[in-house]
Amino acid sequence: GVVFPYSPRLGRYNLNFHEAQRACAEQDSVMASFDQLYDAWRSGLDWCNAGWLSDGSVQYPITKPREPCGGRNTVPGVRNYGFWDKDKSHYDVFCFTSNFNGRFYYLIHPTKLTYDEAVQACLKDGSQIAKVGQIFAAWKLLGYDRCDAGWLADGSVRYPISRPRKRCSPSEAAVRFVGFPDKKHKLYGVYCFRAYN
C-alpha cells in the first residue's frame, strides 16, 4: 500500500482526529498506523507537517533534517508530537490505501475543464472523478506516470510522476500537488476512476 499526507482545502492543521478519519475515508483510504508511517519513512517519505495517526498520536516523517522540521542537527526519523485532544487539537492526517479495484486514468478531452465540467466528463465516460487515495495508489502500486495536472474529487489538482524528468518533477518520483484552484477556472484536465464490479 501507500501512505500519503492529506490536508483539506482550508489549508494545513485544520482537522481534529474525527475529521481526519473522515477525510481519509472520503479519499478512499484509512488513517495510517504508526507502523505504516514508519515503513513509508524508511522508503523515503519526508513530510514536514504533523499529522494524525490511527492510534491518536501526531507524528511526521523526516528523511532530510532541516531547520523548520525539528532542526538541521537532528537525526532523520519519525518525529513524535505525542497524543493530543482528539476534539480540540488540529493537524493534518496521514492516510493509507492499498485497495485498487478499478481503472485510474487521465481523461483525454479536447479542452481544459472547470471542476464541474471535470466531474461531468468522468460521469459521461462511465466513471467517477478520482479521489486522492486513488491517484496515490495508481502512482505507487502501478507506477502511473502522467505530466498533466488534473482535477480530483476533493477540488485539488495533482499529477503523478514515477519517472522524474525536467518540467514534470525533476528530482523525485512523487504525486505533485498544484493546489486548490478556483473551481470555475478552465485550466486543467481530470483524472477519472472506474471501479471494477
VEXGUZA-936904 format. One record per atom (N, C-alpha, C, CB): residue in three letters; y, z, x. Coordinates in steps of 0.02 Angstrom, whole numbers, padded with zeros to 5 digits, always signed. Glycine has a CB too. Example, Ala and Ser with C-alpha at 12.3 -4.5 7.8 and 13.67 -1.06 7.14 Angstrom:
% residues 2
ALA-00284+00390+00660
ALA-00225+00390+00615
ALA-00165+00390+00660
ALA-00224+00452+00565
SER-00112+00354+00642
SER-00053+00357+00684
SER+00002+00394+00645
SER-00030+00286+00704
***
This chain:
% residues 197
GLY-00060+00000+00041
GLY+00000+00000+00000
GLY+00062+00000+00042
GLY+00000+00060-00046
VAL+00120+00009+00010
VAL+00183+00008+00046
VAL+00230+00061+00018
VAL+00216-00062+00041
VAL+00264+00096+00063
VAL+00315+00145+00044
VAL+00383+00112+00050
VAL+00311+00210+00089
PHE+00426+00121+00000
PHE+00494+00094+00005
PHE+00545+00145-00021
PHE+00500+00027-00034
PRO+00603+00147+00012
PRO+00656+00191-00012
PRO+00690+00160-00072
PRO+00707+00206+00045
TYR+00712+00201-00118
TYR+00745+00174-00178
TYR+00805+00217-00197
TYR+00696+00169-00237
SER+00860+00184-00209
SER+00918+00217-00241
SER+00943+00171-00295
SER+00974+00235-00188
PRO+00969+00198-00349
PRO+00990+00157-00407
PRO+01058+00125-00396
PRO+00992+00200-00469
ARG+01079+00087-00444
ARG+01143+00052-00444
ARG+01201+00099-00430
ARG+01154+00016-00510
LEU+01196+00162-00452
LEU+01250+00211-00444
LEU+01263+00228-00371
LEU+01233+00274-00482
GLY+01219+00208-00325
GLY+01228+00224-00255
GLY+01181+00279-00233
GLY+01299+00244-00241
ARG+01188+00299-00170
ARG+01141+00347-00142
ARG+01152+00418-00167
ARG+01145+00346-00067
TYR+01098+00456-00165
TYR+01098+00527-00184
TYR+01121+00538-00256
TYR+01142+00567-00137
ASN+01089+00503-00301
ASN+01106+00509-00372
ASN+01047+00529-00416
ASN+01133+00444-00397
LEU+00990+00544-00386
LEU+00930+00557-00427
LEU+00906+00629-00418
LEU+00874+00509-00409
ASN+00898+00666-00475
ASN+00862+00729-00468
ASN+00787+00711-00466
ASN+00879+00779-00528
PHE+00744+00761-00458
PHE+00673+00748-00448
PHE+00643+00708-00506
PHE+00635+00813-00441
HIS+00660+00727-00568
HIS+00631+00694-00627
HIS+00656+00623-00635
HIS+00647+00735-00691
GLU+00720+00612-00620
GLU+00748+00544-00622
GLU+00717+00501-00567
GLU+00825+00546-00614
ALA+00702+00532-00511
ALA+00671+00496-00455
ALA+00601+00473-00474
ALA+00668+00542-00392
GLN+00564+00517-00508
GLN+00497+00500-00532
GLN+00500+00439-00579
GLN+00464+00559-00568
ARG+00548+00442-00625
ARG+00558+00389-00674
ARG+00579+00324-00639
ARG+00611+00409-00726
ALA+00622+00329-00589
ALA+00646+00270-00553
ALA+00588+00233-00520
ALA+00699+00290-00500
CYS+00543+00270-00488
CYS+00484+00238-00457
CYS+00441+00204-00510
CYS+00443+00290-00418
ALA+00429+00239-00565
ALA+00387+00211-00619
ALA+00418+00146-00645
ALA+00378+00261-00677
GLU+00484+00145-00652
GLU+00518+00085-00677
GLU+00513+00027-00627
GLU+00592+00101-00691
GLN+00500+00042-00563
GLN+00493-00011-00513
GLN+00419-00025-00497
GLN+00530+00009-00449
ASP+00375-00009-00544
ASP+00304-00025-00538
ASP+00272+00012-00478
ASP+00294-00100-00529
SER+00290+00077-00471
SER+00264+00116-00416
SER+00261+00190-00436
SER+00307+00106-00352
VAL+00240+00232-00389
VAL+00240+00305-00399
VAL+00278+00336-00341
VAL+00166+00333-00404
MET+00297+00399-00349
MET+00329+00435-00294
MET+00280+00440-00236
MET+00352+00505-00316
ALA+00304+00429-00175
ALA+00262+00433-00116
ALA+00245+00506-00100
ALA+00296+00400-00056
SER+00186+00516-00072
SER+00167+00582-00046
SER+00191+00588+00026
SER+00088+00593-00051
PHE+00188+00648+00054
PHE+00207+00656+00124
PHE+00163+00613+00169
PHE+00203+00731+00145
ASP+00097+00614+00156
ASP+00051+00575+00198
ASP+00068+00501+00197
ASP-00022+00586+00175
GLN+00086+00475+00139
GLN+00104+00404+00133
GLN+00168+00390+00172
GLN+00114+00384+00059
LEU+00218+00435+00168
LEU+00280+00426+00206
LEU+00266+00431+00281
LEU+00333+00479+00185
TYR+00223+00478+00300
TYR+00206+00487+00371
TYR+00173+00423+00398
TYR+00160+00548+00381
ASP+00126+00395+00361
ASP+00093+00333+00382
ASP+00144+00276+00387
ASP+00037+00313+00332
ALA+00191+00273+00340
ALA+00242+00221+00342
ALA+00287+00230+00403
ALA+00285+00223+00277
TRP+00304+00293+00419
TRP+00344+00307+00479
TRP+00306+00284+00541
TRP+00361+00382+00483
ARG+00241+00299+00545
ARG+00201+00278+00603
ARG+00197+00202+00608
ARG+00130+00308+00598
SER+00206+00168+00551
SER+00206+00094+00551
SER+00276+00066+00562
SER+00177+00067+00485
GLY+00325+00110+00574
GLY+00391+00086+00592
GLY+00447+00096+00540
GLY+00387+00016+00606
LEU+00432+00129+00483
LEU+00486+00140+00434
LEU+00539+00186+00462
LEU+00457+00169+00368
ASP+00601+00162+00461
ASP+00658+00200+00486
ASP+00711+00199+00431
ASP+00685+00172+00554
TRP+00727+00257+00403
TRP+00773+00259+00347
TRP+00814+00322+00350
TRP+00735+00254+00279
CYS+00880+00315+00352
CYS+00924+00372+00366
CYS+00948+00407+00303
CYS+00983+00348+00406
ASN+00922+00393+00245
ASN+00940+00429+00184
ASN+00882+00472+00162
ASN+00961+00380+00128
ALA+00896+00534+00145
ALA+00843+00580+00124
ALA+00820+00562+00053
ALA+00868+00653+00126
GLY+00755+00567+00042
GLY+00727+00550-00024
GLY+00674+00600-00046
GLY+00696+00481-00022
TRP+00667+00607-00111
TRP+00616+00650-00141
TRP+00546+00622-00125
TRP+00625+00655-00218
LEU+00498+00668-00117
LEU+00427+00651-00114
LEU+00392+00685-00172
LEU+00396+00672-00045
SER+00329+00664-00184
SER+00293+00688-00243
SER+00282+00764-00244
SER+00226+00654-00248
ASP+00283+00797-00186
ASP+00273+00870-00184
ASP+00337+00909-00198
ASP+00243+00891-00117
GLY+00392+00872-00210
GLY+00456+00905-00224
GLY+00498+00918-00161
GLY+00443+00971-00259
SER+00472+00897-00103
SER+00511+00904-00042
SER+00558+00845-00034
SER+00465+00912+00019
VAL+00607+00852+00011
VAL+00655+00799+00025
VAL+00650+00784+00100
VAL+00729+00819+00004
GLN+00635+00721+00118
GLN+00623+00704+00188
GLN+00648+00633+00202
GLN+00549+00710+00206
TYR+00649+00615+00266
TYR+00664+00545+00284
TYR+00635+00529+00353
TYR+00740+00532+00283
PRO+00613+00465+00362
PRO+00580+00445+00424
PRO+00628+00413+00474
PRO+00523+00397+00408
ILE+00626+00436+00536
ILE+00669+00408+00588
ILE+00627+00386+00648
ILE+00723+00460+00610
THR+00629+00322+00664
THR+00594+00298+00724
THR+00643+00288+00781
THR+00557+00232+00709
LYS+00707+00276+00764
LYS+00759+00266+00816
LYS+00813+00320+00807
LYS+00791+00194+00811
PRO+00806+00377+00842
PRO+00856+00431+00834
PRO+00927+00406+00850
PRO+00839+00490+00880
ARG+00975+00427+00808
ARG+01045+00408+00817
ARG+01089+00461+00785
ARG+01060+00338+00787
GLU+01153+00460+00802
GLU+01199+00513+00782
GLU+01196+00531+00708
GLU+01268+00493+00799
PRO+01209+00484+00661
PRO+01212+00507+00591
PRO+01145+00529+00562
PRO+01240+00451+00548
CYS+01090+00519+00599
CYS+01023+00533+00571
CYS+00989+00590+00607
CYS+00979+00470+00574
GLY+01024+00646+00614
GLY+00994+00705+00646
GLY+01013+00711+00719
GLY+00920+00702+00639
GLY+01048+00661+00746
GLY+01070+00666+00816
GLY+01032+00619+00862
GLY+01062+00736+00840
ARG+01068+00596+00913
ARG+01040+00547+00960
ARG+00987+00579+01005
ARG+01095+00518+01003
ASN+00992+00644+01018
ASN+00947+00677+01065
ASN+00887+00710+01031
ASN+00985+00728+01106
THR+00873+00690+00970
THR+00815+00719+00935
THR+00756+00672+00944
THR+00831+00730+00859
VAL+00696+00697+00931
VAL+00637+00655+00937
VAL+00626+00616+00872
VAL+00574+00697+00954
PRO+00596+00557+00876
PRO+00578+00521+00815
PRO+00531+00564+00772
PRO+00545+00452+00831
GLY+00533+00553+00707
GLY+00487+00590+00663
GLY+00510+00588+00591
GLY+00482+00662+00686
VAL+00473+00623+00550
VAL+00493+00629+00480
VAL+00535+00693+00474
VAL+00430+00631+00431
ARG+00599+00684+00459
ARG+00645+00741+00453
ARG+00634+00774+00385
ARG+00720+00719+00462
ASN+00631+00841+00386
ASN+00615+00877+00325
ASN+00674+00921+00304
ASN+00552+00921+00336
TYR+00702+00907+00245
TYR+00755+00948+00217
TYR+00727+01008+00178
TYR+00799+00906+00171
GLY+00662+01010+00169
GLY+00631+01065+00132
GLY+00630+01051+00057
GLY+00669+01129+00145
PHE+00622+01105+00018
PHE+00615+01098-00055
PHE+00681+01116-00088
PHE+00558+01143-00081
TRP+00701+01076-00136
TRP+00764+01085-00170
TRP+00754+01091-00245
TRP+00812+01028-00154
ASP+00806+01115-00279
ASP+00804+01122-00351
ASP+00792+01054-00384
ASP+00869+01155-00378
LYS+00737+01048-00421
LYS+00717+00983-00449
LYS+00765+00958-00503
LYS+00647+00987-00478
ASP+00805+01002-00532
ASP+00852+00981-00584
ASP+00922+00970-00556
ASP+00855+01034-00639
LYS+00943+01014-00511
LYS+01013+01012-00488
LYS+01026+00972-00425
LYS+01037+01082-00477
SER+00975+00963-00383
SER+00985+00927-00320
SER+00975+00852-00329
SER+00937+00954-00266
HIS+01014+00814-00292
HIS+01013+00741-00300
HIS+01003+00706-00232
HIS+01077+00716-00333
TYR+00952+00663-00230
TYR+00937+00624-00170
TYR+00914+00555-00192
TYR+00883+00659-00126
ASP+00894+00514-00142
ASP+00859+00451-00157
ASP+00785+00469-00168
ASP+00868+00398-00100
VAL+00742+00419-00168
VAL+00670+00433-00177
VAL+00630+00383-00135
VAL+00650+00428-00252
PHE+00573+00405-00112
PHE+00526+00360-00079
PHE+00470+00345-00129
PHE+00497+00391-00013
CYS+00461+00281-00144
CYS+00410+00259-00191
CYS+00352+00227-00153
CYS+00440+00208-00242
PHE+00294+00226-00185
PHE+00234+00196-00156
PHE+00202+00149-00207
PHE+00183+00251-00134
THR+00184+00089-00184
THR+00147+00044-00227
THR+00091+00011-00189
THR+00194-00010-00256
SER+00034+00003-00223
SER-00022-00031-00192
SER-00053-00080-00242
SER-00076+00019-00166
ASN-00028-00076-00304
ASN-00059-00118-00354
ASN-00025-00185-00354
ASN-00056-00085-00425
PHE-00065-00237-00351
PHE-00036-00303-00351
PHE-00080-00348-00392
PHE-00026-00331-00279
ASN-00072-00345-00457
ASN-00116-00382-00500
ASN-00076-00436-00536
ASN-00152-00336-00552
GLY-00056-00486-00498
GLY-00016-00539-00528
GLY+00010-00586-00476
GLY+00040-00510-00569
ARG+00053-00631-00497
ARG+00083-00680-00452
ARG+00158-00667-00446
ARG+00070-00753-00477
PHE+00180-00655-00385
PHE+00250-00644-00370
PHE+00277-00709-00341
PHE+00260-00583-00321
TYR+00334-00733-00365
TYR+00360-00796-00339
TYR+00435-00803-00350
TYR+00324-00855-00371
TYR+00465-00845-00308
TYR+00536-00863-00316
TYR+00537-00923-00363
TYR+00570-00879-00245
LEU+00575-00918-00416
LEU+00578-00972-00465
LEU+00623-01028-00441
LEU+00602-00945-00534
ILE+00595-01087-00434
ILE+00635-01145-00415
ILE+00675-01166-00476
ILE+00589-01205-00388
HIS+00740-01165-00470
HIS+00784-01178-00527
HIS+00842-01221-00504
HIS+00810-01110-00558
PRO+00865-01269-00545
PRO+00917-01315-00522
PRO+00985-01282-00506
PRO+00928-01367-00574
THR+00999-01224-00536
THR+01064-01192-00524
THR+01055-01119-00506
THR+01109-01199-00586
LYS+01107-01089-00477
LYS+01108-01016-00467
LYS+01119-00984-00536
LYS+01163-00995-00416
LEU+01100-00920-00541
LEU+01097-00888-00607
LEU+01136-00822-00610
LEU+01025-00875-00626
THR+01160-00806-00670
THR+01185-00738-00683
THR+01122-00695-00694
THR+01234-00735-00747
TYR+01131-00629-00698
TYR+01074-00586-00709
TYR+01038-00603-00775
TYR+01097-00512-00710
ASP+01076-00611-00829
ASP+01044-00625-00894
ASP+01008-00692-00893
ASP+01097-00625-00949
GLU+01037-00742-00860
GLU+01004-00807-00855
GLU+00940-00801-00814
GLU+01051-00859-00823
ALA+00941-00758-00764
ALA+00882-00747-00721
ALA+00825-00718-00762
ALA+00900-00701-00662
VAL+00841-00667-00803
VAL+00790-00636-00847
VAL+00760-00689-00893
VAL+00822-00578-00889
GLN+00803-00730-00923
GLN+00780-00782-00970
GLN+00740-00836-00934
GLN+00840-00814-01005
ALA+00759-00854-00874
ALA+00724-00907-00836
ALA+00652-00886-00822
ALA+00761-00922-00770
CYS+00642-00823-00803
CYS+00573-00798-00791
CYS+00533-00798-00856
CYS+00575-00727-00760
LEU+00564-00774-00911
LEU+00529-00774-00976
LEU+00509-00844-00996
LEU+00574-00742-01031
LYS+00555-00892-00986
LYS+00541-00961-01004
LYS+00482-00989-00962
LYS+00603-01004-00993
ASP+00474-00963-00902
ASP+00420-00984-00858
ASP+00356-00945-00870
ASP+00442-00976-00785
GLY+00355-00904-00922
GLY+00294-00866-00939
GLY+00286-00803-00899
GLY+00234-00909-00930
SER+00340-00777-00870
SER+00337-00719-00826
SER+00390-00668-00846
SER+00346-00739-00753
GLN+00395-00615-00806
GLN+00448-00565-00812
GLN+00488-00567-00748
GLN+00419-00493-00825
ILE+00551-00546-00750
ILE+00588-00539-00688
ILE+00554-00484-00647
ILE+00665-00521-00702
ALA+00546-00495-00582
ALA+00507-00449-00540
ALA+00543-00383-00529
ALA+00493-00482-00472
LYS+00503-00331-00514
LYS+00530-00265-00500
LYS+00531-00253-00425
LYS+00488-00210-00535
VAL+00567-00202-00404
VAL+00574-00188-00333
VAL+00506-00173-00301
VAL+00622-00128-00322
GLY+00464-00135-00336
GLY+00397-00121-00309
GLY+00357-00184-00298
GLY+00359-00075-00356
GLN+00367-00234-00341
GLN+00329-00297-00335
GLN+00352-00338-00276
GLN+00337-00337-00399
ILE+00417-00338-00261
ILE+00440-00377-00202
ILE+00415-00344-00138
ILE+00518-00383-00201
PHE+00414-00276-00136
PHE+00389-00241-00077
PHE+00314-00252-00069
PHE+00404-00166-00081
ALA+00276-00251-00124
ALA+00204-00262-00120
ALA+00188-00333-00097
ALA+00170-00248-00189
ALA+00224-00383-00123
ALA+00213-00452-00104
ALA+00228-00462-00030
ALA+00255-00501-00147
TRP+00283-00430-00008
TRP+00303-00435+00062
TRP+00252-00403+00109
TRP+00372-00403+00072
LYS+00233-00341+00093
LYS+00190-00302+00138
LYS+00117-00323+00134
LYS+00196-00229+00123
LEU+00092-00333+00073
LEU+00020-00345+00064
LEU+00002-00419+00070
LEU-00002-00319-00003
LEU+00049-00464+00053
LEU+00034-00536+00054
LEU+00074-00574+00108
LEU+00048-00566-00014
GLY+00118-00539+00143
GLY+00158-00573+00193
GLY+00208-00622+00164
GLY+00114-00608+00242
TYR+00229-00609+00101
TYR+00275-00655+00067
TYR+00341-00661+00106
TYR+00289-00631-00006
ASP+00364-00722+00115
ASP+00423-00735+00157
ASP+00466-00787+00122
ASP+00403-00758+00228
ARG+00528-00769+00107
ARG+00573-00816+00074
ARG+00645-00798+00090
ARG+00561-00816-00004
CYS+00682-00845+00117
CYS+00751-00830+00139
CYS+00801-00846+00083
CYS+00767-00870+00202
ASP+00784-00832+00022
ASP+00829-00844-00035
ASP+00840-00779-00072
ASP+00800-00898-00083
ALA+00903-00759-00078
ALA+00919-00697-00115
ALA+00908-00709-00189
ALA+00992-00675-00101
GLY+00873-00662-00221
GLY+00858-00669-00293
GLY+00866-00604-00331
GLY+00788-00695-00302
TRP+00884-00611-00395
TRP+00890-00554-00440
TRP+00823-00520-00449
TRP+00919-00575-00508
LEU+00825-00453-00459
LEU+00767-00414-00479
LEU+00784-00375-00542
LEU+00743-00366-00421
ALA+00734-00347-00573
ALA+00742-00315-00639
ALA+00795-00260-00640
ALA+00676-00288-00663
ASP+00803-00223-00585
ASP+00850-00167-00586
ASP+00922-00190-00575
ASP+00831-00117-00532
GLY+00932-00256-00570
GLY+01000-00282-00560
GLY+01019-00288-00487
GLY+01050-00237-00594
SER+00971-00272-00443
SER+00984-00281-00371
SER+00966-00352-00350
SER+00944-00228-00328
VAL+00990-00372-00292
VAL+00974-00437-00263
VAL+00944-00424-00194
VAL+01037-00483-00259
ARG+00884-00452-00182
ARG+00848-00442-00119
ARG+00810-00505-00100
ARG+00799-00382-00125
TYR+00784-00505-00039
TYR+00738-00559-00019
TYR+00691-00534+00036
TYR+00778-00622+00006
PRO+00627-00558+00034
PRO+00576-00532+00079
PRO+00566-00577+00140
PRO+00510-00526+00042
ILE+00571-00549+00200
ILE+00561-00586+00262
ILE+00504-00555+00302
ILE+00627-00588+00304
SER+00450-00593+00310
SER+00395-00568+00352
SER+00394-00602+00420
SER+00328-00578+00317
ARG+00431-00658+00427
ARG+00439-00692+00492
ARG+00513-00691+00511
ARG+00411-00765+00490
PRO+00534-00642+00550
PRO+00605-00637+00567
PRO+00631-00701+00600
PRO+00617-00578+00614
ARG+00692-00722+00581
ARG+00723-00780+00611
ARG+00798-00777+00597
ARG+00693-00846+00583
LYS+00834-00817+00636
LYS+00907-00819+00631
LYS+00927-00833+00559
LYS+00936-00871+00679
ARG+00980-00802+00536
ARG+01010-00812+00470
ARG+00970-00783+00413
ARG+01020-00884+00459
CYS+00910-00757+00425
CYS+00872-00726+00370
CYS+00865-00651+00381
CYS+00801-00758+00364
SER+00836-00633+00437
SER+00828-00563+00458
SER+00810-00567+00532
SER+00773-00524+00415
PRO+00861-00574+00575
PRO+00848-00593+00645
PRO+00804-00546+00684
PRO+00912-00599+00680
SER+00807-00480+00669
SER+00774-00433+00714
SER+00709-00403+00687
SER+00820-00379+00730
GLU+00699-00405+00621
GLU+00640-00369+00595
GLU+00615-00399+00529
GLU+00657-00295+00585
ALA+00550-00391+00519
ALA+00522-00407+00453
ALA+00546-00353+00405
ALA+00442-00410+00456
ALA+00571-00373+00348
ALA+00600-00324+00301
ALA+00612-00356+00233
ALA+00666-00295+00329
VAL+00618-00313+00183
VAL+00646-00337+00119
VAL+00720-00324+00125
VAL+00613-00300+00055
ARG+00759-00377+00131
ARG+00831-00371+00141
ARG+00865-00356+00074
ARG+00860-00435+00172
PHE+00913-00311+00076
PHE+00949-00288+00016
PHE+01019-00316+00018
PHE+00950-00210+00012
VAL+01036-00356-00033
VAL+01102-00386-00036
VAL+01151-00339-00072
VAL+01100-00454-00072
GLY+01125-00303-00123
GLY+01167-00256-00160
GLY+01155-00260-00234
GLY+01240-00269-00145
PHE+01201-00231-00272
PHE+01201-00234-00345
PHE+01263-00274-00366
PHE+01200-00162-00378
PRO+01260-00340-00362
PRO+01321-00379-00378
PRO+01337-00377-00452
PRO+01313-00452-00355
ASP+01397-00401-00468
ASP+01417-00409-00538
ASP+01367-00455-00572
ASP+01491-00437-00543
LYS+01338-00432-00626
LYS+01284-00469-00660
LYS+01307-00535-00690
LYS+01253-00427-00713
LYS+01373-00544-00695
LYS+01398-00606-00727
LYS+01410-00662-00677
LYS+01462-00591-00764
HIS+01402-00647-00612
HIS+01413-00700-00561
HIS+01351-00741-00550
HIS+01436-00668-00495
LYS+01358-00807-00552
LYS+01301-00852-00542
LYS+01292-00866-00468
LYS+01311-00918-00581
LEU+01270-00817-00430
LEU+01267-00826-00358
LEU+01197-00827-00331
LEU+01306-00773-00325
TYR+01146-00812-00372
TYR+01080-00800-00345
TYR+01025-00835-00385
TYR+01067-00726-00343
GLY+00968-00839-00353
GLY+00907-00861-00386
GLY+00874-00800-00418
GLY+00859-00897-00337
VAL+00808-00806-00429
VAL+00773-00750-00461
VAL+00700-00748-00437
VAL+00776-00755-00538
TYR+00674-00687-00430
TYR+00603-00677-00416
TYR+00569-00657-00481
TYR+00592-00623-00360
CYS+00513-00690-00495
CYS+00476-00676-00557
CYS+00407-00647-00540
CYS+00469-00740-00599
PHE+00377-00616-00590
PHE+00310-00589-00582
PHE+00270-00603-00645
PHE+00311-00513-00567
ARG+00212-00633-00636
ARG+00167-00647-00693
ARG+00104-00606-00683
ARG+00151-00723-00699
ALA+00092-00558-00728
ALA+00032-00516-00722
ALA-00030-00555-00740
ALA+00039-00454-00766
TYR-00085-00541-00704
TYR-00150-00570-00722
TYR-00179-00527-00778
TYR-00199-00573-00660
ASN-00208-00559-00827
ASN-00237-00520-00883
ASN-00305-00493-00864
ASN-00243-00563-00947
***
